[in-house]
């Protein structure tokens, strides 16, 4: 008698593998960094020097102090965008440098 096949969606299998290998936080961080231009747009992305995540804090190094100042006004809205896109536990804060 043949055994029943257990199937699951590929994304679910990948998520389970990442969790089992303790790689999920690093994968989520890399996804946030890779999505920076799509989320903020090409104009801001061009004026961004560096983007990285450490301990659920998104660090963004910008080219000008005026842009840093302007981005500070949009911090709450950006946090909401990241929460909507990636879930609540991926980005807890944003630091503009």
Secondary structure, DSSP 4 states (H G I P E B T S, - for coil): -PPPP----HHHHHHHHHHHTT-HHHHHHHHHHHTHHHHH-HHHHHTEEEEEEETTEEEEEES-HHHHHHHHHTHHHHHHHHHHHH-TTT--EEEE-
